Amino acid sequence: MKKKIMAVVLCTSMLFPTVCVNAETSESDIKSAIEKAIEWKADKDSPFYGIGSYSSDFYIMALNRMGKNYDYSRYLAGLDGVAAGYGEEHNASSMQRTVLATIASGGDPRNVGGRDLVADGIYYRDNVSPLGKEGVNGYSWGLIALDSKSFETPEWALSNRNDILAGILSHQNTNGSFDDSVYSTAVAVTALAPYYETSGAYTITQNQTGYVLDLSPKDAVEDALNYLSAEQDKDGDWGDLESTAMTVIALDTLGVNADSDGRFVAKNGSAVDGLMQYQQKDGGFSTGKGKSNSEATSLAVCALTSHLRKLQNKATFFNFDVNDSVVFETPAPTKAQSSNNTSNKTSSSTSKSNTTTKTTTKPKTTTKPKTTTKPKTTTKVTGTMKPTKTASPMESSSPKPSLTPRPTKKPALVGPVEMPGPMPSFEPNEALPQEKGHHDRKSGGAAVAIVSIVAVLCLAAIAVVLYLGKTKKFEGKGIFKYLAPKKKKKNEIYKAKQHRRTEQHRRYEEREKFKKRRKFDKRRR
């Protein structure tokens, strides 16, 4: 009977996974997660202790895009020293991240600490160290920083937008990834998102194979999305917080809903669910399985802010051309906030009382994009003017970069377009085509839940009836007499053996009685 009950319990437990993964993450849940993370940062770590670091820079960007009151002028003052210390030994992506942090702090990255970081870290970087020295990330973050405020590249620039785009595309592998990394692929998709609808292709030399081929940003992005979808784990994440958070930002920038798109909803949750599972009880986020840490928390807040901006139809996370910050109902507590912002906090809190209504709709699923390993060859756009370079940067009206020029200059690549304009803002109805892939989310969640509950109740009732039928009170009565197990009939061979043993025993007893009787008679004689 115990085995029957255990079987019923196992069958019941198997029904519960079908009821769990159906609801999208609400705005209130995202806001609550962000508020807890900000409280953790306020208690455990202050951005002023690590100005210019990975953790602090991304946290400042998140606070800016959320519209949080903060002492940004103090942070900007600290960036002056950081910018002055950058040299050839530093990665280009570090300077490009400082460009974004300077913009978020209200400064001009073309003049911070006496440096033009836009020139030194992006379009004139090749004069000191190759822009792609650290792989595709140097190109990707450079293009993100260049488009964050629609910075123009002067004629004497060693790398214009076309060169950087060609550099990104050359790092795509045949499986759709960039440098065989989920994180690098997500950063590359974020950089290519504004150029998704750009017509024309770039003639590039693929680093992995050495092939010369024509590749458009749209084809590259579609192959990258197929790769990211295939690499997603069953819990919705990509193995670590950095890759998961950056993928959520990439999908939001591209106009894809990371919480409902069928390609990015795994068996146990969506990409947003996968990100949320890294939040610990103390409010911070961990990189993997472990304690909360500052870097993971900063990047997670950026990703959650990016998704919240998409739900509220705001501009993308890195589009600082549009200043439409997310408004929270209540201001988040901060640890180091200057007294000069007290009056501003009072006036801004009244404007934050209006809640924002979620108006996004779930994108329709269409045919899945082709999973080609080798991009198709398309017609290359011609007639593009090749950027000319003068003998000296001083002849141009643009500011001169602060790095010492080398005697020789690296020739720039030629692409079909120079600048597509400001980063477009995707409307909910203009999202990219999507389809129900191998991560398709089950529909009819309420119906499935009702059927599962009814099945559980029926199994429980059967288990109770079987149990009561074994008790003495109900055994053999009413319906329980049909449930009582039939007694096993004794085998005929067994019966014969038993009879033989009984007969032998009877004869043995008779002989013993006879012997005793004879002894008794002899004594009497």
C-alpha positions, 0 to 999 in steps of 0.5 A, spaced: 500 500 500 505 504 501 508 503 494 501 505 491 501 511 495 508 513 493 506 512 486 500 517 487 505 522 490 510 522 484 504 522 479 501 528 483 508 532 483 509 531 475 503 535 474 506 542 477 511 544 472 506 545 467 503 550 472 509 554 473 512 558 467 506 562 464 506 569 467 510 575 464 514 579 469 510 585 471 513 592 472 512 592 479 516 586 480 522 589 476 521 595 480 521 592 487 528 588 484 531 594 482 529 598 489 532 592 493 538 592 489 539 599 490 538 598 497 544 593 497 548 598 493 547 603 498 549 599 504 555 595 501 558 599 496 559 606 494 560 608 487 565 614 489 570 609 492 571 606 485 570 611 480 571 609 473 571 602 475 566 597 471 561 596 477 561 604 478 560 606 471 555 601 470 551 603 476 551 611 474 548 609 467 543 605 471 541 611 476 541 616 470 536 612 466 532 611 471 532 618 473 534 617 480 537 623 484 544 623 485 551 627 486 553 626 479 557 632 479 561 629 484 562 623 480 564 627 474 569 630 478 572 624 479 572 622 472 577 627 470 583 623 474 581 617 471 581 620 464 588 623 465 590 616 467 588 612 461 594 610 456 596 605 451 596 599 456 589 600 457 583 597 453 579 601 449 573 598 452 575 601 458 575 608 455 569 607 451 565 605 458 568 612 461 565 616 455 558 613 457 559 614 464 561 621 463 555 622 459 550 619 464 554 624 469 552 630 465 559 631 462 562 632 455 567 626 454 570 630 448 573 634 454 574 630 461 580 631 464 583 635 458 582 629 454 578 627 448 576 620 450 571 620 444 577 621 439 582 617 444 578 611 445 574 610 439 576 613 432 583 615 433 585 609 437 588 606 432 594 611 432 596 608 439 593 601 439 589 597 435 581 598 436 580 591 435 586 589 440 581 586 445 577 582 440 570 584 438 568 588 444 573 594 442 569 595 436 562 594 439 563 598 445 566 603 441 560 604 436 555 604 442 559 610 445 559 613 438 552 613 437 550 614 444 550 622 443 550 621 435 558 623 435 560 625 429 567 623 426 572 628 423 575 627 416 582 625 419 579 620 423 582 613 423 576 609 424 569 612 422 562 608 423 563 604 417 570 601 419 567 600 426 561 596 423 566 592 418 570 590 424 564 588 428 562 583 422 569 580 421 569 577 428 562 573 427 563 566 426 560 561 422 555 559 428 553 566 429 557 568 435 562 573 436 568 571 438 565 564 441 562 568 447 555 569 449 557 576 452 561 578 446 555 576 442 550 580 446 554 586 446 555 586 438 548 585 437 547 591 442 552 595 437 548 593 431 541 594 433 541 601 430 543 599 423 539 593 423 534 596 417 540 599 414 541 597 406 547 594 403 552 589 405 560 590 408 565 586 404 569 583 410 574 578 411 572 573 416 577 572 422 575 565 423 575 562 416 579 567 412 573 568 407 572 574 404 564 575 403 559 580 403 555 581 410 549 586 412 548 588 419 541 585 419 543 578 417 549 578 422 544 580 427 539 574 425 544 569 425 547 572 432 539 571 435 539 564 433 546 562 436 543 566 443 537 562 442 540 555 442 545 557 447 540 559 452 539 554 458 532 551 461 532 556 466 532 562 462 539 564 463 546 563 459 550 560 465 552 567 468 549 573 470 554 578 465 552 574 459 544 574 461 544 581 463 547 583 457 543 579 452 537 582 456 539 589 454 541 587 447 534 584 446 531 590 448 535 595 444 533 591 438 526 591 440 525 584 442 521 582 448 526 578 452 520 576 457 515 573 451 519 572 445 518 565 443 525 564 441 528 566 448 523 563 453 526 556 455 522 550 459 523 554 466 522 561 464 524 567 460 530 571 459 528 576 464 526 570 469 533 567 468 536 574 470 531 575 476 534 568 479 541 571 480 538 576 486 539 574 493 535 575 499 539 581 501 537 584 495 544 584 491 545 580 485 551 574 484 555 572 478 553 565 479 552 561 485 554 565 491 554 571 495 552 578 492 557 582 489 558 589 486 559 588 479 554 583 478 549 588 481 550 594 477 550 590 471 543 587 473 540 593 475 542 596 468 539 590 465 532 591 469 532 598 467 533 597 460 527 592 460 523 597 464 524 602 459 522 597 454 515 596 457 514 603 458 516 605 451 522 609 453 528 610 448 533 604 449 538 604 454 544 607 451 540 612 447 542 618 451 540 623 445 533 622 448 532 624 456 526 620 458 528 617 464 523 612 468 519 615 473 518 611 480 513 612 484 517 612 490 525 615 490 530 609 492 534 610 498 541 612 497 547 612 502 551 618 499 547 624 497 549 631 497 545 636 501 544 640 495 539 635 492 535 636 498 530 641 495 530 638 488 528 631 491 522 634 494 520 638 487 521 631 483 518 627 488 511 630 486 512 629 479 514 621 480 507 620 483 504 619 476 504 611 475 506 609 468 501 604 465 504 598 461 502 598 454 506 593 450 503 588 447 506 581 446 509 580 439 506 576 434 510 570 432 512 569 425 517 564 421 523 563 424 529 567 421 534 562 417 539 559 421 545 559 415 552 558 417 555 562 412 552 569 410 549 570 404 552 574 399 548 581 397 549 586 392 554 591 395 552 599 395 556 603 391 557 610 390 559 612 397 565 617 398 571 615 401 573 619 407 579 623 406 584 624 411 589 631 411 596 631 413 595 633 420 589 633 425 590 641 426 587 643 419 580 640 421 575 644 425 574 638 430 578 638 436 585 634 436 586 628 440 591 628 446 595 622 444 601 623 440 600 621 433 605 615 430 608 617 424 604 612 420 597 611 420 592 605 419 588 606 413 580 606 414 576 601 411 570 603 406 563 601 408 556 603 404 554 608 409 557 613 414 552 614 419 544 612 419 542 618 424 540 618 431 538 611 434 531 609 432 526 607 438 522 601 436 515 601 437 511 595 440 508 593 434 514 594 430 518 589 433 522 584 429 519 578 426 519 572 431 516 565 431 515 559 436 522 556 436 524 550 441 523 555 447 516 556 445 511 558 451 505 554 453 498 558 452 492 557 456 495 557 462 489 558 466 486 552 463 492 547 464 492 549 471 485 547 472 486 541 469 492 539 473 488 541 480 482 536 478 487 531 476 491 532 483 484 531 487 482 525 483 488 522 484 488 524 492 481 521 492 483 514 489 489 514 494 484 515 500 479 510 498 485 505 497 487 506 504 481 506 507 479 499 504 485 496 508 483 498 515 479 493 519 473 498 520 471 498 512 474 492 510 469 488 506 464 493 507 460 496 501 464 498 495 471 497 499 469 489 498 471 490 491 477 493 493 480 488 498 485 484 495 483 477 493 487 472 498 492 467 494 489 460 493 494 455 496 498 451 491 495 444 490 503 441 490 503 445 497 497 442 499 499 435 498 506 436 502 502 439 507 497 433 507 503 428 507 507 432 513 500 431 517 500 424 516 507 422 517 506 426 524 500 422 526 503 416 524 509 418 528 505 419 534 501 413 534 507 409 534 510 413 540 503 411 544 504 404 542 511 403 544 509 407 551 503 402 552 508 396 551 513 398 556 507 399 561 504 392 560 511 389 561 512 393 568 505 390 570 507 383 568 
